[in-house]
């Protein structure tokens, strides 16, 4: 596994663990973690191309809605801390 692949794998695993602690099943936590990472990394690329932080701000709002929707779907009010 190359260094970049390892970094992304560790970020994804950290998110999965947090999402599982918040009450998601492992497969759902993995799907959401992967989606959040793709969303934020894509926003980073768009920020660099556009020369503005707006794509990251929009991605942050979208990521928040995705996470909150997933938590509500599973009947948990748990939210990850800071």
C-alpha positions in Angstrom: 0.0 0.0 0.0 1.5 3.3 -1.0 1.8 6.2 1.4 -1.1 8.2 -0.1 -3.4 5.2 -0.1 -2.5 4.5 3.5 -3.3 8.1 4.5 -6.7 8.0 2.9 -7.3 4.5 4.4 -6.5 5.8 7.9 -8.7 8.9 7.5 -11.6 6.7 6.3 -11.1 4.2 9.2 -11.0 7.1 11.7 -14.3 8.4 10.4 -15.8 4.9 10.3 -14.9 4.4 14.0 -16.5 7.7 15.0 -19.7 7.0 13.0 -20.0 3.6 14.6 -19.6 5.1 18.0 -22.5 7.5 17.0 -24.7 4.4 16.4 -24.3 3.5 12.7 -23.9 -0.1 11.6 -20.4 -0.8 10.3 -21.4 -1.0 6.6 -23.4 2.2 6.8 -20.5 3.9 8.7 -18.1 2.8 6.0 -20.3 4.1 3.2 -20.9 7.5 4.9 -17.2 7.9 5.8 -16.2 7.2 2.2 -18.8 9.7 0.9 -17.8 12.4 3.3 -14.1 12.0 2.4 -14.9 12.1 -1.3 -17.1 15.2 -0.8 -14.4 17.1 1.2 -11.5 16.1 -1.1 -13.5 17.1 -4.1 -14.2 20.4 -2.5 -10.5 20.9 -1.9 -9.7 20.4 -5.6 -12.5 22.9 -6.5 -11.2 25.4 -4.0 -7.8 25.3 -5.6 -9.2 25.6 -9.1 -11.6 28.5 -8.2 -9.3 30.3 -5.8 -12.1 30.6 -3.2 -13.2 28.7 -0.1 -16.9 28.6 -1.2 -16.7 24.9 -2.5 -15.4 23.9 0.9 -18.1 25.9 2.7 -20.8 24.3 0.5 -19.3 20.8 1.0 -19.3 21.4 4.8 -23.0 22.3 4.8 -23.8 19.2 2.6 -21.7 16.9 4.8 -23.5 18.1 7.9 -26.9 17.4 6.3 -25.8 14.0 5.2 -24.5 13.0 8.6 -27.5 14.4 10.4 -29.9 12.6 8.1 -28.1 9.3 8.6 -28.2 9.7 12.4 -32.0 10.5 12.3 -32.6 7.6 10.0 -31.3 5.2 12.6 -33.1 6.8 15.6 -30.1 7.9 17.4 -29.4 11.4 18.8 -25.7 10.7 19.2 -23.4 13.2 17.6 -19.6 13.0 17.4 -17.8 15.4 19.6 -15.7 18.2 18.1 
